[in-house]
């Protein structure tokens, strides 16, 4: 039944190439993290790679995002407000701020 569902519903893709292309960079980054040296380095690389790919998926420029959150962290951003540093929170602040 699952293999023929796309016939009844035209919104369903016949294949999963769109999803596979979207997650390919994540899989490549995960493979690259194997060569990060220590286990801790690999874990940190995985976090950064996940943030970068999330930015790309939701339309946030990764370099600007990382520069902004690193600046906030250096300037003593409160730990209790860590959710404000996530890519989708950054996106909403960018939508609200006027472009100069």
Order of alpha helices (4+ residues) and beta strands (2+ residues): alpha-alpha-alpha-alpha-alpha
